[in-house]
């Protein structure tokens, strides 16, 4: 409904612009071309603003419920590639909200051929592998990681960082805690593209490792950071429970 209203407003603005140009005696063909260009820029600007708001809700504000609500209300479309992009993005929000089973179901329902064509296959695979590890389906996660996670995605620093984070998560769930901690710390030192949600997630895993290693003071400090900065992320809720238990 909101998308329809936005389109109607933009079209109305276009008609007004066209009428003004005709009043100024601008050639009818030139008026049409100028109006069309202006409408395209308006739609382009609206989409950029909408996508930035969506990204900020998760990456900066750490608010998965608001993210999921916004994506349902504003991001619709019939284009196959766009729909897959939105569904994979939605799965990321479900993961951040701790809804791993729902995310796995959504990701598993997507057509493999469509994913390959759409260009979102790498992120889809990362999200699905993450779900499997968090759900304790280690064998399935290992099979997917080994078969489909690219070793070195040349020229894509953002994807490389996502894969590196997944590797550290993998080590954690394989109980290779020293390797996991080392890699998480390396990501913190070198991850110039880290956003807030990644930083909070990493601190939570490091807190879990500290707890497993018996360093309760370090773990509590990390959990306090996660609870303070993680807002409505599932790890923030878990961190608050750990803090309450410690008190």
N, C-alpha and C positions, 0 to 999 in steps of 0.2 A: 504493500500500500504506500509506504513511504517513498520507494523508488518511483512509483507511478506519479505521485504528487510532484516529485522533483523534476521528472521529465516534462510534466505539463507546465510547470513554472518556467522551465528553460525554453520550451516551445513558445509560450506566451511572450517571454522576453524577446525571442527572435522575431515574432510577428510585430511587436512594437517597434523594434529596430528597423525592420523592413518598412513599416509605415512611415517612420521618421525620415528614412533615406529617400523614400518616394516623395515625401513632402518637400524635401530639399532638391527635388528634381534630379536625383541620381538615376542613371540609366537602370532600367528594370533588371537587366541581366547582371549588371555590376552589383545592384542592390541584393539580388539573390545570392550571388557568390560571397559578398561580404557578410551577409546574415548567416550563411551556412558556416563560414569560417569562425565567426564569433560564437555560434552555438557549439561547434566542435571544441573550441577552447573552454567554454563554460563547462561542458560535460567532462573534459579532461581535468580541469581544475577541481571539480566536485569529486571525481574519482580519486584523485591524489589526496585530497583532504580526508576523504572517507577512509582510505587505506592507511594513512598516517595515524589517524585516530585509532583504528583497529590495532595496529602494531603497538602503539603506545600503551593501550589498555593492558597488554600482556607483558611486553618487554620492559616498560618503565614503571607502570603502576601496579604490576603484578596482581591483576584483578581478573582471574579466569571467568567468574560468573558474568561480569559485565562484558567481557570479551565475547563470550558465547552468546549472550543476549543480543549484542550489537551485530554480530555476524548473521544471526537469524533474521534480524529486522531489516538489515540494509544490503546484504550481499546475496543477491539472487541473480539468476541468469540461465539461459538455455544452452549457451555455448559449452561444449563438452570439456574443453581445456580449462575454462574458467571455473566450471562446476567442480572439477577434480581439484583444482588449486584451492578452492574454498573448502572442500571437504577435508583435504590434507591439513589445511590451516586450522580448521575446526578440531581435528584430531589432536593437534598440538595444544589447543586450549583445554580439551578433555584431559590430556596427560598432565598439564599444569594444575588441573583441578583434582587430580588423583583418581579420575574416572578411567582407569586403565582397561577394564573389561569393555566399556562402551567404545573407547578409542580403538581397541583391537577389532571389535565387531565392525566398526565403520571402515577401518583400513582394509580389513580382510574382504570386504564386500566389493572392493574396487576392481575393475577389469584390468588385467596385466597389460594387455595390448594398448588400451587407452592411456594407461599410466606412462608407458614407454613413449607414446606419441606426444603426450602433453608436456613432458619435460620435468614433471614433479616426482618422477620415480625415485631419485636419490633421497629426497626428504621423506617420502612415503616409507621407504625402507628403514630409514633411521628412526622414524616415529614408531613403526611397527616393532622393530627390534627392541626399542626402549620399553614398549608395553610388555613384551614377552619377558624381558629380564625382571621388570618390576612385579610381574605376576608370578614369578618363580618358575616360569616355563623355560628353564635354562637350556635344555637340549634343543628346543625349537629355535630359541634365540641364537644359539651357537651355529646352528645350521644356516640360518638366514644371514648372520653376520659373515660367516665364512664364504658363502656363495654369492652374496650380492653387495656387500659394502665395498666400494672402491678403495684400493690401497692408497692411491695418490691422485685425487682429482685435480689435474693440472689447471692452473689459472683461476681456480675458484677458492679464494681464501676463506670465505664464509662457510662453504660446504666442508672444507678441510677442517676448520675449527669444530664444526658440529660432529664430524667423524671422530676427532680427537677426544672430544667430551664423551662420546659414546664408548670409545675404547676404555676410558677411565672408569665409566659406569660398568662396563663389562668386567674389568678386573675386580671391581668391588663385588659383583654378584658371583664371581668365580672364587671369592674369598682370597684373592691375591692382593691383600690390603696394602702392602708396602709399595707395590707397583702402581696401584690405584692412587695412593696418596702422592707419590712422586709425580705422576702424570697430571693430576689435578693441580698441584703446586706449579708445575711447569706451565700449564694453561693460564694460571693466574698471573704468572710473571710475563708471559709472552703474548697472551690473548688480547691484543689491542682492539679487537672487535667485540669484546665481551659486553653484553648488555646486562642490565640489572638482574633479570630473571636467571641468566646463566650463573652470575656471581652468587646469587642466593642459593641456587641448586647445588653448586660446587661446595659452598660452605656447609651445607647440610650433610653432604656425603662425607666431607672431611670430619665433621662433628661425629658422625656415626663411626668412622674409623678410629677417632680418638677414644670414643666410648668403648669400642671393642678392644682397644689396646690398653684400657684401664686408666687413661688420662682423663679423669672426670672433669678436672678444672678447665682444660682446653676444650673439651666437648661442650661444657656448659656455656663458655664464652661464645663459641660458634653458634650454638642454638639460640642464644640471646640475640645475636646479630640476625639470624634467620627470622626469628619471631618479630623483631623490630622492623626489618626491611622487607620481609616477604609478603606482607599484607594478607591476601586471601589465597596464596598458593598452598597446596596440600602440605608442602614441607614446612611452611610456617605454622600450620595447625599442629603438625607432629612435634615440631620443636617446642611449642608452648606446652604440650603434654609432658615432654621430657623435663622441662624447667619446673613444672608443677610437681612432678614426682620427686625431683631433687630437693624441692623446698619442703 
